[in-house]
Each structure stands twice: as C-alpha cells, then as structure tokens.
Amino acid sequence: MTWLITGGAGFIGTHVVRALREAGEPVAVYDDLSTGDRSRVPADVPFVRGSTLDGELLRRTLADLSVRGVVHLAAKKQVAESVERPLFYYRENVRGLETLLEAVADSGVRAFLFSSSAAVYGVPDVPIVTEATPCAPINPYGETKLTGEWMVRAAGRAHGFATASMRYFNVAGAASPDLADHGVSNLVPMVFERLTQGVAPVVFGDDYDTEDGTCVRDFIHVADIASAHLAAARALLDREPGTDLTLNVGRGEGVSVREMIDLIGAVTGYGAGAAPAVAPRRAGDPARVVASAERIRAELGWSARYDVREMVVSAWEGWCLAHPGARRPATAAPA
C-alpha cells in the first residue's frame, strides 16, 4: 500500500511525508517543484517531477508505484495572487484536481485525502467555526478549495474510494529546523523578516470587535497537520468505499495577531514589547476565525499537541538555520 503525496516537496508536504514514513507507511512524492524543494524529500522516497495537469504521467505513476492512497496537497495558495490571477488558480487547483481524479478513478486507489482550507468559510459570523458553518468563500483561492471538496466527494461516491477533506486553519511552526517555512506570506515568517530587518511588523487593522482590536486566528502547528493526515489516512482504509469526511484541523483556541507578534518578539529577542505599525484593514479579513476541533476528535481520536509558543520557537529555529545572521540579539532577555 503506497501513499502518493502530491506537493510532497512543499512546506506541509514534507511534514506529511515524514509523519507517514515514521509511522511505517510507504510513501512516494509527486511534485512539479514550482514552489517545492527536492532536497527536502528523502533520497529513498520515490519521486516523480510532474504537473497534476499531466494525466498520462499521473496514470503511469499510479500504476508503476502501485499507489492505493493519495494525499493531494499540490495547489496554488496565495490569496492575493488568486484575486489577480483567478483563471490561473482555477486551472491549477481545479483542473489539476480534475485530471488527478480522472487518473485515480481508473486505478486501484482506495483512499483520497484532499488538502482544503478554512478559506472555504469566507467571513464566518460565529465565534467557533464548525464543519456545518455555511461556506461562503470570498476569493478565488477559497472558491477553488470548496469546488475541490465537491469534486472529491462526488468522485469518491461515483468510483468507489473513501475520501476526506481537511480544512486547515493558520499553519505555523516546523517539526525540525530543516523543514521550516521560508516563505513570507504567512504571519510568523513575515514578522521574523521585518523584525530582523529592524522594521516594525504590520497589523492590518486594530479596530476589530476583539479584545485588543486585532484579528483573532486559530494557529495550528504543521506537525499537528501532518499527524492529522496520518490519522485520516489510516481511518479511510477502514471505511466503506464512497464514504466521505470533512474535518477542521485546528486547536480550537484563538490568538490575536497582536498577541502573536508580542510572543514572536519575546521568543526571538527582537522588538519585544515594541508596538507594531498599524495599516488599514484588508478587504474581507474576518475579525475572528477559530475552529471547532470536536469532529476530528470524535472521528479520528486526534487532537493537537503543540501550543503557540512551541510553534514560534520551532519556526524561529528554522529561520535562523536559513538566515545565519538572524540570531537572538545579545541584549535580549530569555524567552
């Protein structure tokens, strides 16, 4: 039983590869390396470089590697870019998924896990987001993820494989420094970059209806994301063909942007206690998005292990590995 992990050379993908391998699950990686890093894939893991738009290569890969389960992580994921290039996002995220599902339908795949997102909820007007909260995405990225969930569910029912859609909340941290997120589109590395350059981190709006006026989010360690995929993968193999799960992957606890910036300042020693720069609100940013983690606990017996400080500490170790000059200032107080 081999699990094919599309996007397995990316930030989340390499963590999923490691979690499944350490649990004894055979894995292979399929990635176009547009954003992934081949060096992060272990040398003994079968690797195929290719696009999810290449149906012939996908069919050959599924057959040659005797794939019986797929974890589909490959996708474009930048919200702002999706607004600027919606057709590109629909091609890569929707047509690419369609092509993959067509190949899967013709193979012996028994289980299919889809990487979805809390972006499917849009701007939820509830304190805690459950899987039953209405989905109303507000950007093309979120739209492609919701469309993907529908496609995966329908294909599984029609062609007889069990499916799950995993709705991630705000991913942070690293299982080890060599697997850290080097991009600067997520809050934690974005703040690292600004602090180490000697400029104030930016808060987009400080007048929300929250305790400190900044947005509240549910941050989840990437190692917890990976362990959730392991739990879901194993659960799907015991489920009837055509069954489907839709699961939030979060901690069920909210942390404000200002609280997170303060914590990052304390952990890194840069700018501890310094006031961030306040910029205007970004269109469509909800005041609060916090997951209910009850369903994934009930269905899989899974719950998050890591707290927010552990996320920041692990991410900072990875940032320092990649940026040797970004060490804790000598005058910093211990975190």
C-alpha positions, -999 to +999 in steps of 0.1 A: +000+000+000+018+031-012+006+066-005+013+092-032+017+127-018+012+153-044+030+185-034+052+164-012+082+186-016+065+217-002+063+230+034+033+210+045+040+181+021+075+173+035+060+172+070+033+147+058+059+126+041+079+124+073+049+116+095+037+088+073+072+073+069+080+074+106+047+056+111+058+028+087+036+039+058+052+035+023+052+069+005+060+084-028+061+121-039+047+138-070+056+175-073+063+200-101+088+218-079+073+252-087+075+260-050+087+227-035+123+218-027+135+184-040+163+183-014+137+181+014+124+147+001+144+118+015+166+101-011+149+067-006+114+081-013+103+076-049+100+110-065+082+120-098+085+155-111+053+164-128+022+186-130-012+175-119-024+186-153-004+158-169-029+129-169-007+105-187+021+109-163-003+106-133-017+073-146+017+059-152+029+070-117-002+055-100+004+022-118+042+020-116+043+027-079+012+006-070-005+035-054-035+027-033-039+060-014-034+097-024-028+127-002-034+157-025-015+188-013-004+203-046-021+236-052-015+273-055-023+290-022-017+328-022-050+346-017-038+380-032-024+362-062-057+343-067-075+376-069-051+389-095-049+356-115-082+338-109-081+317-141-046+305-133-058+294-099-089+276-114-066+259-139-040+247-113-063+239-084-095+228-101-085+214-135-054+199-119-076+181-093-100+170-121-071+155-140-058+137-109-093+123-100-097+110-135-065+091-132-074+079-097-108+067-109-091+044-135-067+030-109-070+009-077-068+038-053-088+031-022-085+064-003-081+101-012-073+129+012-078+165+000-059+195+014-087+221+019-087+253+039-106+274+064-108+299+034-139+280+023-158+296+052-151+332+040-161+356+067-180+335+093-201+354+117-198+329+145-173+326+175-164+290+167-164+276+132-178+240+129-179+219+097-216+228+095-209+265+093-221+278+059-193+280+033-191+314+015-155+319+002-146+355-007-117+349-030-108+326-059-084+306-037-112+297-013-136+291-042-111+265-057-109+247-024-146+245-019-150+233-055-123+208-049-142+194-019-173+189-040-153+172-068-135+148-044-167+138-026-186+132-059-157+113-075-153+090-044-190+082-044-191+075-081-159+055-084-158+038-050-130+052-030-132+067+005-124+105+008-117+132+033-113+170+030-090+185+056-098+222+063-066+237+077-066+268+098-035+290+103-004+268+099+028+276+116+060+260+131+083+233+120+089+197+130+126+203+126+146+234+115+154+219+081+117+217+073+108+253+082+086+276+061+109+300+043+081+319+026+070+353+040+033+351+031+023+336+065+022+357+097+051+341+116+078+342+089+065+376+078+071+390+113+105+373+115+116+391+083+105+425+095+119+423+130+153+410+118+154+439+092+148+464+121+114+475+110+081+471+129+057+443+120+025+453+104-010+449+118-038+452+093-065+470+113-066+474+151-103+484+154-120+450+151-145+438+177-120+417+196-103+421+229-073+441+216-088+452+183-068+429+160-079+398+142-081+365+161-070+333+144-066+296+152-029+288+148-020+251+143+015+235+143+024+220+109+035+188+128-001+185+141-013+190+105+009+161+095-003+138+123-039+146+114-032+134+079-017+102+092-048+096+114-071+103+085-052+082+060-054+052+083-090+058+091-100+059+054-086+025+048-112+011+072-141+030+058-166+018+032-159+029-004-176+061-013-178+074+023-165+110+030-152+130+059-150+168+061-128+179+090-115+211+105-078+209+115-072+234+143-067+237+180-100+253+189-082+283+205-080+318+193-049+340+194-049+377+183-024+390+157-011+414+183-006+386+209+012+366+183+035+395+174+043+401+211+051+364+215+074+364+185+092+394+198+097+377+231+109+344+216+133+360+191+145+388+213+138+413+185+114+441+193+099+425+224+071+448+235+075+472+206+043+485+191+036+472+156+028+495+127-010+497+120-021+496+084-057+498+071-078+467+073-075+443+044-108+437+025-125+406+036-105+399+067-129+385+093-125+396+129-123+360+143-118+326+127-114+298+153-120+262+146-142+237+164-120+206+167-147+184+181-155+164+149-119+154+142-115+143+178-147+122+176-140+107+142-102+101+144-094+104+181-070+132+171-062+164+189-034+190+185-003+185+207+016+218+203+009+252+217+016+286+201+049+291+218+062+258+205+051+269+170+071+301+173+102+286+188+104+258+162+097+283+133+124+306+147+150+278+148+143+271+112+145+307+103+179+310+120+192+280+101+183+296+068+193+331+079+225+327+100+227+364+107+192+364+124+203+353+158+189+364+191+203+399+200+229+397+228+208+422+248+176+402+246+161+388+278+155+350+278+121+340+263 
